[in-house]
Amino acid sequence: MKTALLIVDLQNDFLPGGALAVPKGDAILPLINRLQERYALIVATQDWHPAEHGSFASQHEGLKPFDTAELGGLQQILWPDHCVQGSCGAELSSHVDQQRVEAIFRKGMDAHVDSYSAFFDNGHKKATGLEGYLKNRGVAELHICGLAAEYCVFYSAMDALSLGFKAVILEKATRAISPEGFEKAKKELLAAGGRVK
């Protein structure tokens, strides 16, 4: 059984000083670099939003970051503008060792729906291609790290389970926006048959 490492959204905008910084998000970078030595296959994701993405509070008159609205028929938390295509904030951190990263899957390019998961947009209408890529490589288990724990890491793990992969969140190699949110997410993941280690 082949196990792959999935590194989620280690981008400048999610790190301290970025537009949507995860508290102490940079603390996991050295650990993730060391972890890579244990895996034969490593893939990563990259939020890659158009400037007018509907998840941005700036696109909704009278609303501010962390308010909620509807986007693509789904309830949507509105975020500060972040990871805009081609911007410095969208770049993967220069502190991430990318030499062994075989492929990077971009997500969030459709302005009309957000995309937390590495596999699908939030409406599960469009796939990123990651599922087929992993299955073609014989991957059965996915170890997931990166940012943010209760959003893109969690939803990637849940979709991995739904697609027949074993899914493990590497807790020390991720950070949450809200510790309470991550505790709730962990319970949901465990109930669905995933693991946290």
Summary of the structure (lengths in Angstrom):
residues: 197
radius of gyration: 15.6
end to end distance: 18.6
largest distance: 51.3
contacts: 662
relative contact order: 0.20
helix: 29%
strand: 28%
